[in-house]
């Protein structure tokens, strides 16, 4: 089952969407649905992880600030070890 929604976009976005629809031989609505699915999945992932982080804070599962800064400062500074095949 599907339903209809309305959305306002600027002319440039509509033109780009129309070009994409023409190039792929798909309706604009199909592309919009794919974009919305991707966006909603991404947002759901972010919200879920925010809630996990808040639960960790409430449970006292924290890392000292200095330890986090130290770890971040090491990123990209040591060579990656590769496995031999």
Secondary structure, DSSP 8 states (H G I E B T S, - for coil): ----------HHHHHHHHHHHHHHT--HHHHHHHHHHHHHHHHHHHHHHHHHHHHHHHTT----HHHHHHHHHHTTTS-------
